[in-house]
């Protein structure tokens, strides 16, 4: 399992809004490129989108499915490629001034059983950390307040324990 955490000096509504809006990933995300925003342009439950990732020399096209989207709290993406099933969970917790994002990714499948898998997992851990650091560096407008269309009362309710 890969787990990475980042704390961002921006309100949860802003961080959530930027994260689910696939049309702006090119503005902050250097890890995943050529992101196709699907039908809605946003990560919504039951939809999929595509992106390219370069774990090593060659780019790989992936198409995760958004299995679960709990607004302001959690996103679960899953996909399968080259005999490996990946499940990537993102947890969001925060308030109007600060947001913590936790990323947990697990892999299953026969390729994961080989000793060389450790190199792939190490590379994926680095890429996950890079993606979260990219999100943290993104300039969130009006960081002092959360006046954006993504902020709903359900987002600001206390988060359940992780």
N, C-alpha and C positions, 0 to 999 in steps of 0.2 A: 504494500500500500504506500502511496505517495501522499504526504500531507504537507501543505504549505499554508502560511498565514500572513496576512498583511493588514496593517491598520492605516486607514486613509483619513486625512483631515478634511472630510467632507461629509455632509449628512447622508443618512441611509437612502433617502429618496433620490438624491442625485446620483449616488453610486449605483443603485439599483437601475435607475433610468438609463444610465450610460451602458451598463453591462447588458441589459436585455435588448438594447437598440443595435441590431446587427449592422445597420446602415452606417454607423459611426465607428465601428471597430477599426477601420483603417486609420482613424485619427489617433488611436492610442495603442493598438495591439501590433507589436512587431513580430510576434511569434506565429500567429495564424494570419495567413494572407488570402487574398482573393475570396473573401467571405461572400457567399450568396445568401441574401437575406430571406429567401423563401417567400411565401405568400403575404405574410403580415409585416415583414421587415423587423420583427421582434421575436425573441425567444418566448414562445407560448406553448403550453402543455399540449402534447400530441403532434407537434410539428417538427420538421427536421430542416436542417440547413447544411450547406457544404462549406468547406474551407480547405486550404492547402497548408500543410505543415512540413517543415524540413527537419526531421530528427537527425538525419545524417547527410549524405551527399544529395540524394534525390528527394524531391517533394512528393508527398503522399496526399491524395485526395481523400478526405474523410467526410462522412455524412451522419452526424449524430442525431439522435431522436431525443427531444425533450420529453422525458418520461413523466417528470413532475415539475411543476412550477408553483411554488407557494409565494405569492407576491411579497417582496421585501424580506424574505426569509431563506428560501432554498430553491435551487435549481438542480435537477438530476438529468444528466445527459448520458446516453449510452450508444454504443456502436460496435461494429465488428469489422475487422479487416485483417487479412492474412492469417486467419485462424485464431485471432486474439479478440476476445470480447473485453471492451473497456467500459467502465462505469465511472463517471466523473460527477462528483457532488460539490456544489458550491453553497456554503452557508453564509448568510449575511446577518450581522447583529450590530446595532448602533443606535444613534440618536441624531439630533439635528446638526451636531458638530463633528462627529467622528463615526467611522464605520469600520468594523473588522470583517474581513472576508477570509473564510477558511475553505481551502480546496482539498478534497480527498479523492484520490483516483485509485481504482483497483483494476487489475488485469487478470483474466483467466483464459485458459486454452493451452493446447499442447506446446506451442512455442515458449510459453512461460516456464515450462519444466526444464528447459535446457540451461546449462550453466552460463551460456553467453547472454541470456536474458538480462542479467544484471547490468550489462552495458546499456541496453535499451531502457531499462527502468531508471538508471542514473541520468540518462539524457532526457527522459521525460520529466524527471524531477527538476532538472535545470530549466527546461522550457516552461514548466508550470510556474516556477518561481519568477522567471523572466516576465511571464504574462501578468502575474499579480503586481510586480514592480512597475510594469508599463501602466497598469490601471492606476496605481498610486500616483504616478508622475503626471497623469492627465490633468490639465487645468480645468477644474470644475468651476463653472461660473457662479458668482455670488456664494462663495464657500461659507460666508457667515450665516446664511439662512437657507432654508429649504423651501423655495417657492417655485416648484416645478410641477408639471402635469402628472408625474409618476407617483407623487407622494399621496398616499391615501391613509385614512385612519388605521386600516388594518396593518400597514407597514410600521406604524409607530407603536403599535401594541407591543407589550413585552414578548420577547421571543421565547419559545419553549426551550428547555435545556437541550444541549447537543448530545 
